[in-house]
Amino acid sequence: MNLGHRLRCWSAVGTTVLIGTLLWSNSFEFISLPGVGQDSPDPLTILIWHWPFHSPMELSGDVCLDLYGIRGCRLTANRSEFHQSHVVVFHHKEMGEKGFQFPAKDRPLGQKWVWASLESPSHMHRNMELNNIFNWTLSYRSDSDIFVPYGMMVPQPAKVSNFPNKTRVVSWVVSNYRRSQERANFYANLSHYLKVDVYGTANRKPLCPSCLLPTISRYQFYLALENSVHPDYITEKLWHNSFQSGAIPIVLGPPRENYEKFIPADSFIHISDFPSPKHLAHFLLSMSKERYRRFFQWRERLSVKTYKDWRERFCWICGAHPSLAQHKVYMDLHSWVWNRTKN
């Protein structure tokens, strides 16, 4: 029997539901987990089944509290703690690798499994079983159970916005470049009317991590072009590369109204704002100083926070836990991941 099937057991709306497990073993026993909650002395224990991209991080001390101010949360990567863990997190990429297996143990009653990924559906492995296994999702999507964006805008005390001094017009940093991409076609057309300085391994001009922001900061505009177009898929290209360098983002991704769910309408330029790259180039080259300054007015009341540490993302599970549906199971997670079309 498929291991993915025989591990599925949950409590659903007061009724215990066993899928395949009782058929597998007549001696099956439920394993109780310690209680957790605001009134419990026991923290919520989250087992990281495998580190994203095989890049383990330090977990000594009270990571969630010490680094992120989240109480009652304990992260572990020790698989021997499977039966004591309240939540187990699985990162999608590693699930698609050869030799991956779910825990070869009885799944404790009440233990929640989280599917996690920050990749777009266009770049995720599809040939795997996802249905009837996971309770919660963790992703950049706003309809995820644990919404983990690449960044967000946060209020700050009113201040005078600094007007950056720029010496160049447009830059783009790209590593994954294929001519079939929508962004490649856009760049090819735009470059007929406007010189774009391209950095990154795709143009044999790699930038060291500490060189990235200083390089982009010399430019008025930055091409924050996503490698694929999906609702809510707004990555570090906008949050880190553009906003944190002080370059106005020219975005290619989901529709403008999707961006405006997360950032002010006057903080970016969407390629759909213009009928053609030629019109966009003309707008950029003829922009007045007054019009350029208006793209920075939001900085008088807002600042940008980016999220890069997977430990913080996993700690957010604890922050969201009180409001999460405790009897939820994704019967068709495959469709949730790949068939979403609405913003």
N, C-alpha and C positions, 0 to 999 in steps of 0.2 A: 504494500500500500504506500502511496506517496506520502512522504513525511510531512509535507505541508498540510495534507488532509488530517492526519492522525494527531496533529498538535492543536487542532482548533477546538478550544472549549472556552465558553464564556457564560457569564450570567446575564440573561437578557430579560429585562422587565420583570424581575422576580422569579423567572423560570430558568432553570439550568438547561442550557442547550449544548449537547455534545454532537459534534459532527465527525463521524468516523471513528472516534476514539474508543468507544465502548465495543465496537466491532473488532478493534485491534487487540484489546486485552480485557479479559473478564475480571482481572485483578486490579483494574484501574482504581486509584485513590486520588481524591482531590487533595491538594496541598494548600493549606491556608497561609495567607500572607499576613504579616503584622499590620495592625491598623495604622493609618496615617491621617493627618488632618491638623488643623490649627490647634486643637486641644491635645494632640498626641505628642509624646516626647520623641517619637520615632520620625526621622526625616523620610521624605519620599525618596526611595532609592531608584536611580535610573541606570540601567546597564547599557553601556555602549557596546553593542555586539561586535562592531568593527568600526575603526576610525575612518571617517571619510578620506578617500584617496590614500589610505594606508599611512596617514600622518598623525601618529599618536601625540597627545599633549599631556602636560603635567597635571596630575589630579591630587597632589598632596594638599593637606589642610582642607578647610571649608571653602572650596573654590567658588561656589555660587554666592556665598555670603561675602567672602573677602574681596572678590573681584567685581561682583555685580549687584550686591545688596539684596540677594534673594535668599530668604530664610527657609529652613526646613527642607533643604534639597541636597541630595548627595549623589554625585556622579561616580561611577566605577566602570572600569573596563575589564574587571576580573570575572571571567565566565563561570568560575566556580561559585559565584554568588547568584547564579541564575534563579534558584528557588527562593531566594530572599529578596529579589528585585521586584518592585511594584510595576516598573515600566522597562521595556526593552526596546532600544532604538536600532533600526536597520537602515543603512544608507543604500540608496538604490543602485548606485554604480557597482558596489562590491557584490550586490546580490546577483548581478549579471555575469560575474566572473566564473571561470571554470573552477569547479570544485566547491562552490558555495553550498552550504547546507544550513537549514534552520537548526535551532538547538535540538539535539537528539535526546530530549528528556521530556517527561510529562510537564505540560505547561500548567503552572499553578492557577487555580481558580481566582479570577479577579485580576490577574496580571494583564497589563495593557501592552500592546505592541504598536510601535509607531513607525510608519513609513516616512522616510526623510529624503528630500532632494531639493537642490536649488538650481538644477539644470532645467533647460527648457525641454518640452516633450520631443522636440526635433532631435535632441542629442542624448536621448535615453534609450537604453536597451529594452526592447519590447518582448523578447521571447523568454518570458518568465511568468510564473504563477503569482498573482497578486490578490486574487479574489478570495473572500471569506477568511482572511488571515489577520488583517490589520484593523485596529480600533480607531487610531487617530492618524492624521497626516501633519507633517511639518514641512512647509515650503514657503516660497516667495508669494504664493497665491493668497489673495485676501480672503478666499473662501476655505482656506486650510483650517484645521482645528487649532494648530499652533502656527500663527502667521509670523514668518521670519523674513522681513524684507532685507534687501541689501543695504538699505539706509532709510532714514526718515528725517523730516524736518521737525525741529523742536522749538518751542518759544524761547526767546531770550529777552532780557531787558532792552528797552529801546536804546538805540545808539545810532550815531551818524555812520552811514555806509561809506566805506572807503572806495574811491574810484580807482581801480587798478591801472597802472601805466603799462601799456602793451606796445610791443614793437613789431609784432607780426600778426597775420590775419587768422589763418585756419590751420589746425593740426589734426592728425588722426593717428592713434596708436592701435595697431592690429597685428595679431599673430595668426589666427585661424582665418585664412583668406581663401575663398573659392569663388570662381567666376560665376557659379550658379546662385550665389547668395544675392538677395535683394540689395544688400548694402554695397556689394561690389559693383552692381549695375548703377546704383545711385552715384557712387564715387566716380566711376568712369565718365558719367555724364556731367557731373559738377566740375570735374577737372578740366573740361573743355573751356570753361568760362572763368575759372578761379584757381589759382595755384594752391594746392593743399600739400603741406609738408607731412609726409607719412613716416612714422617710426614703427618699430616693432620687428619681430623676426620675419614677418611676411615681406618686409621691404629691406631685409638685411640690415636694419638699423635698431638692434635691440637696445632697450634702456634698462639700466640697473634700477632696482626698486627705489633707491634714494634719488635717482635722476628723473623719475617719471613726472612728479608734480612740478619741480622747478622748470622742466622743459616745457610742459603744457602751459604753465603760468605766463609764458612770454607771449601767448597768443590771445587774441580777442575771442575767438570761437573755437569750439572743440566738437568734432564729429562723434557724438555718442550713439553709434550705430550698432544695434543689437544683431547678433549672428542669426537670429530667427525671430519671427513675430508671433507672440502669444500674449493673451491678456495678462496683465500685471508683471510681465517679464521685463523688468527695468533694473538693470544690474549696476555693478561698480563703474561701468563706463560713464554713467550719469553721476552717481552719488560721489564716487571717489575721484575719478579722472577729471571730470569737468567741474563740479561744484567746489571740490576742495582745492582745485588749482586756481579758481577764480576766472575760468573761461566760460563763456556763455555756451550752454549745450545746444547743439543742433541734433535733434533726435530722430531716429528711425526705429520704430518699434510698434507697440499697440497704438490705437487712435489717440488723438490729443485728449479726449475726454477721460481716457484711462489714466494718462499722466496726471491730469488735474485732480484725480482722486488723492494724489500724494504730494503734489508740489503746486505752487502758485502758477496761474496761467501766464503771468508775466516774467517767469523765471527761465523760460526756454523757448526755442524755436523748433517747431515741428515741420518736417519736410512737406507734410500735407497742407501747410499754410500757403504754399505757392503752387501754381499750376505746372511748374517745371523747374529743374535745377538752374536753368538760365535765369529765371525770375528770382530765385533765391540768391544767386550770385550777385545779381544787380542790387538787391536789397542790402546785402552785407557790405558791398563796396561803396554804396552811396549813403550809408547810415550816418545820421548826424550824431554829434556828441550827446545831445540831449536825449535822443532816442536810445542810444547805447546805455546811458546812465539808468534809464528806467528798468533795464533788466537786472539791476542790482538793488532796487528799492526794497525787495523782500528781505534783504539781509539786515535791514534796520530792526526787524522784529523777530526774525527766525535764524536759526543756525542749522547746520547739517551734522547728523550723527550717522556714522557708518558702522556696519556689523561685519566682522571678519572672523571672529573666534568661534569655532564650533562648540566650545564649552559653554559660551554664553547662550548660543542657540539652544543647547540641550537644557540649560538651566531654565529657559523660558517655559519648558514643559511644566515645571513646578509652579511658575507664576500663573499659567493658564489652567492648571489642574482643577481648582475649585469650580470652574465654570464649564468644564468639559463634560460631554455626555458619557456617563459611565457605562451605559449599555449599548454603545454604538459599535457596529461592525460594518466595514465596507464590503458589501456583497459583490460589488462590481468596481473595484478600485481601478482596474484597467481602463474602464470607460471614463472614470473621473480624471485620470491622468491625461489621456490622449484625445478625448472627444469633447473637451470644453471649447465652446465657440463664443460664448457671451462674456462681456466684461462684468 
